[in-house]
Amino acid sequence: MNWSEYSTLKSGSKVSFAADKQTTKEAVEEVQDSDGKVVQRAEAKEEREFVVLAQKSWDSQTGEALSDSKREYSLSDLESEKGRFDSEIARLQAQSDGVKAAIVDFKKV
């Protein structure tokens, strides 16, 4: 995801966060033998809930809408990604500050 485009895509209804579910275990019905003895206990369906970033997509040849692409995110995923960008900004700012100091020295020559 190009996060610099997120606000524009969101305002155009082309990207959004949504709750999603995934079945992790199907329900199982109880099974009894002919004597009424339980040979398979009933088990409930199990699901996990998570958040996805859903993004609209289209076929580049025909313009036909395709299924949304979905990527699972957690809050810690997003915070980690922001931390990476913030670290990169700090690194680039230090580089820029170094060049600025070099320019000052260069102008003294």
Residue pairs with C-beta under 8 A, 6 or more apart in sequence:
1 15
1 53
1 55
1 71
3 81
3 85
6 15
9 15
9 55
10 16
13 56
14 55
14 56
15 53
15 54
15 55
15 56
16 53
16 54
17 51
17 52
17 53
17 54
17 73
18 51
18 52
18 54
19 49
19 50
19 51
20 49
20 50
20 51
20 52
20 70
20 72
21 47
21 48
21 49
21 50
22 47
22 48
22 50
23 45
23 46
23 47
24 46
24 47
24 48
25 43
25 45
25 46
26 45
27 42
27 43
27 44
27 45
28 40
28 41
28 42
28 43
29 40
29 42
30 38
30 40
30 41
30 42
31 38
31 39
31 40
32 38
32 39
33 39
50 72
50 74
51 72
51 73
51 74
52 70
52 71
52 72
52 73
53 70
53 71
53 73
54 68
54 69
54 70
55 68
55 69
55 70
55 71
56 65
56 68
57 65
57 66
57 67
57 68
57 69
58 64
58 65
58 66
59 66
